[in-house]
Amino acid sequence: MANRFILNETSYHGAGAIKEIVTEVKNRGFKKALVVTDADLVKFNVVKKVTDLLDGADLAYEVYDKVEANPTVKMVQDGVAMFKETGADYLIAIGGGSPQDTAKGIGIIINNPEYADVVSLEGTAPTKNKSVPMIAVATTAGTAAEVTINYVITDTEKKRKFVCVDPHDIPVVAIVDPDMMSSMPKGLTAATGMDALTHAIEGYTTLGAWELADTLNLKAIELISRSLRSAVENDAKGREDMALGQYVTGMAFSNVGLGVVHGMAHPLGAFYGTAHGIANAVLLPYVMEYNKDYTGEKFREIARAMGVEGVDNMTQEEYRAAAIAAVEQLSKDVGIPHTLKEIDVKEEDLEALAEAAMADVCTGGNPRACNYEEVLEVYKKAYNG
């Protein structure tokens, strides 16, 4: 069996990488951008760092800043309308997962208008054409949406999130500039960082995992584990290492899949608007406990990558416990809540959440085959602690 790997055509890393946007736009002959972002990034002058470069090079653009957390079908459709109205021919997405995901939906629908309802893109829709060219500028070190072929949209009518997986949506250029992440507050840095750790651990243990992805995910676990605490304190080196770590796992998990942490986290966003990183971070150790007997020796390597000493002298039970404990300690150190109760999940919703999790495309990649009763039990444990 052949293992497929899809990556950006080009990516730029390091402080000042955003300057390469002008080079790429000119070299590719793009004429006018629709800049997809959110109002807060405009308000706090993060978007201005990019638009100043465009202005200085006399490059045309319009800004669509109506994206909110957990982007909806309507946000994508409104973005499609604005793209057409403004005469844009490419996209610049500036933000974390929400602007990136919205831009992916816009770009796909512009070149595949038969999917204008958005919801028909769920799963692996057989789109025929590549997305409108997109330059993805990350402002959080977590989602790695700038390098993945996945995006998540919320259907508010049905109170659910749906995942779209499409090789046609990957940005042609990714910009991973830690200077664009320096204004992230501590809470957001912690949440998005734990999201990245979840990507790496799930990508390493998912059913689709194989050697190339494993190599990347283990390196990502190492980078994230050693740098997240300092990144939360806005240390420059910590920011730089987190920016790299989240991208490295994005390269991997985009191509091998995830698991039931994400399957269970997505309904929390749909039901309550819970930040995706927080949802993943709270659920991760509980799901690791649920999965541990189905992961072979992988938890030993997770523990090692997280800096646990003496793992080669541990029993299987000991190194599995050590890996889970390392995740719990990192989460605690950066201020993540321990239970679903603490993030205002309602106990009476757990059954509905479990049903939604079982329908999520990520759940199928979990190393342990899931059923409704077991997922409900994990939710209950995560609720009570």
N, C-alpha and C positions, 0 to 999 in steps of 0.2 A: 504494500500500500504506500502511495506517495503522500508525504506530509507537506501541506501547502504553507508558505509563509509570505504574507503581503505586508509591505512597509511603504512609507512615504517615498516619493521620488527623491526628495532632498530634505534634510533637517539641519538646523543650525542650533548649536548649544553654546552656552556661556554668556557672561555679562556683555551686553551690547549687541546681542544677536539680532535684535529687532531692526538694526540698520540694514540688514540684508534683505528686508522686505522690498525696499526700493530697487535693489539689484535684480531680484527675482521678477518683479512686476515689469521692469523695462526689458529684461531678457526674454520674457515670455510674451511680450507684446500686448499685455492686458490694457484695457482702456479706462474702465470705470468700476470701482469696487462698491459693493454693498457691505458695509461694516456691520456685522451682527454682534451685539453685545447687550449688556444690561445697564439700567439707569445709574446704579451705584458706581459702576466702573467709569461712567462718564462723569458723574458728580465728583469723584475723587481723583480725576485727572489721569487715570490709568490709560484710558483710551487716547487721551491727548498725546501720550508718548508716541503713539503710532501715527495719529493723524497729523501731528507736527511734521513727521518725516514725509508723509504724502504731500502736505502743503509745500514743504521745502523743495520737493521735486516736481511740483506742479502736476500732481496726479489726482485725477477726479475721483470723488467718492460721495456716498450718502451714508448716513448712520441710521440703522434700525436698532433702537435701544429698548424695545418692549419685552425683552426676554426676562423671565422670572425663574426662580428655582422650580425644578420639576416642570419643564416646559410642556405646554399643552398643544393639542392639535391646532387650536386656533392661532397660537403664536407662530407656528410653522406656516399656516395658510396666510396669515397677514404678512409674513416675511416674503412669501412667494409673490404676493400682490405687489409689495414694494419693490422687489427686484425687477419685476416687469415694468412698473411705472417709471422707475428711474433710469432704465436703459443700461443697467449694470451688465457686465459680462464675466465677473468673477466675484468671489466672496473673500472677505477677511473676517474670521471669527476671533473675537478677543474675549477671553474669559475662561472659566472652568468648564465643567461638563455641560451646563445648561446652554450657554451660547454656542458651544461647539456642536452639541446635539441638534439644536435648532437649525444651525447652518447646514448640517448634513442633510436634514430633512428638506430644507429649501433647495439645496443644490440638486438633490436627486429628483425632486418633483419638477423642477424647471426643465430638466432633460428627459423626464419620464412622466409627462402630464397625466397619463392614465391612472396615476397614483395620487391624484390631487386630494382625495379624501383623507390621506395620511394613514389612516388605520389599516389600509390594505398593505402597507409596508411591513407589517408585523412579521416577525420570524425571518425567513430567508426569501423574501419576495424576488421573483425572477426579473428584475429590472434589466433592460436591454442596453442602456446607455450609461456611460460614466457621468458622475455628478459634474455640475458646473465647477470649474477649477476653484479650489479653496486653499487659502493660506491660513493655517491655524496657529494662533498666538496664545500660548498657555499663560494663565495668570494664577493658577493654583498648582501645587505639586501633589496631585492625587489621582485625578480621573484618567489621565493619559489619553483623553479623547482626541488629541492632536495626532495620534499614531494608530488609532484603532479603526476597525471596520464596523463598529457597533455604535448604536445610539438608542436612547430611551426617551419615549414620549408618553405623556399622561393623557389618557382619555377621561376627561372630567365627567362626561355623561355616564360612563359605566364605572367610574371611581376605580380605575386601574391604570397601571403602567404597562406599556408593552415594549419589548426589545426588538430592534431591527438589526439584522446582521447582513451586510451587503458589501462585497469587495469593491463595488463601484463608488462607495462614498468616502473613501480614505482621502484626506487632504493631500494635495500634491506637494505642499511645503509645510513643514512644522517648524515653529520658532519656540525654542525652550530657553528662555532668557530669565535667569533668577532675579534680575532687576525688576522684571514685571511682576514678581511675586512678593516683593519686599513690603508692600503695603497691606498684605494679608494680616488680619488680626490673629491673636493667639488661638482663639477657638476654631477659626476656620483652618488655620495651618494644621492644628491637631487633627481635626476631622478629616481633612483631605489626605493628610499623611497616613492615617489609619486606613482610609479607603485604599491607598496605594499598597499598604501592607496586605490588606485583604486580597487585592488582585494577585499579588505575588504568591501568597500561600495557597489560594484557591487554584491559581494557574499551575502551580507546582504539583498539586494533588488531584487535579481534575482527570476524568477518564481519558481526555484527549492529550494528556501530557506526553512529551517525548524529549529526547536528549537536548536538542537545541533550545527548546523553550525552558527546560529544566535549568540549564546553565544560566540563562538570562534571569530567571525568577530567583534562583539562589543568590545571585549577585545583587538583585534588587532588594531582597530581604536583608542582606548585609548592609547595603547603603542606607536603607530606610531606618533600620534598627539603630545604627550608630549616629544618625544625623537628625532624626525627628525631634528629639528633645532640644537640641541646640537651635534647630530651625524655628521652633515655637518661641524661642527667645530672640528671634530675628538675627541670629548669627549668620554672617555672610557665607561662611564655609558650609554651615548646615543647610542654608537655602540652596546652595549650589549642588550639594550632594543629594538633597531631596528632589530637586528638579531632574537630576539624572536618574535617580532610582525609580521614580514614578514613570519616566519614559521607558526605561529598560524593561520593566514589567509590562508596560503597555505593548511593546513589541511582541512579547510572548503571549500574554493572555488573549490578546485579540485573535491570535491564530490557533489557540488550543481550547479556549472556553473557560468557564468558571464553575460555580457550584451553587449549593443551596443557601450559602450566606447571602449571595445576591438575590437568589430566588425569594428569600424571606424578607430581604431589605426593601425590594421594590414595592411590595404592598404597603409598607409603612409610609413611603413617600406618597403613594396614591391616596391612602386613607387620611393621613394627618399632615401631609406636607413636610414630613421629617427629612432633615438634611440627609442626603444619601451616605455621606461619610460617617455620620453619627450612627445611622442605622446599621451599617456594616460593622463599625467598631464595637458596638454593644453586642451584636450577635456572634462575632467571630469566635471567641473562646468557647462559647456554648456549642457551636457547630463543630469546632475542632474536637471537643470531647465526644460528640456524637459520631464523628468520622474516624476516630483514632485507630480503631481495630481494622480499618480498611485501607490503611496507608503504608503498609510495609515498613520500611526503614526510613521513610521520608521525614518523619517528625524528628529523627536524630539529626538530619542535615538542616532542618529548620532551626532546631535549638543551637546547633553549631554556628549557623549564619547569624543568629541573634546574639552571639557572644557567650553562650553558656559553656562553661569549662568542664572538661572531664566526661564528655558525652560517650566516648569510646569505652569507658569503664562502667557505663550505666546499663541496666537491663532495659529491655524494650519498654516495659511499663514505666520505668524511671525517666527515660528520655522523652517519652510521649508526654508525661506529666510536666517535664521541664520545659518543653516547647510551649505548652499551653500557659504555664506560669509566666514565661517570658513575655508572651503576648499580653497577658493580663497586667503585668507590671508596667510595660510600656504604655498601655492604654491608661492606666491609673496615673502614671507620671505626667502625662500630657493633659490630664483633666477630663477624660471621657467618662460619662456615667457608666455604672455597672449593670443596671437593669433597664428593661423596657418600661417598668413602672415609673422610673425617674424621668423618662422622656415623654410622659403623658400618653402612653399607649393604654387603651381601655381593655380591661380583662374580658369584657363581654364581646369584644371584637376578635378574640384569638381564633375562634373557629373559622370565621370568614377570612382572616388573614392566612390561615393554613390552606384553605381552599385556593386562594389566589396564588400562594407560593407554589402549590403543586402544578398550577397552570403556567408558571413562568418558564421561559425557555432555558434559563440558566440552571434550573434544578436538575435537568436531565444529565448535566455533566458531572454531578456530584459523585465522588468515589464510592459512596454507599448508596445503593438504590433506596429512594425515599418513598414512603407512603404517607397518607394524610395523618394517620394516628401518630406516627413518629414525629412528623414535622410539628404537629400541634403540641406534642410533649416538649419539644425543644423550645417552642414559643413560651410555654408555661414556665419552664426552667429559667429562660431569659427574663421573663416577667418578674418572677419572685426572687431570683438570685440564688 
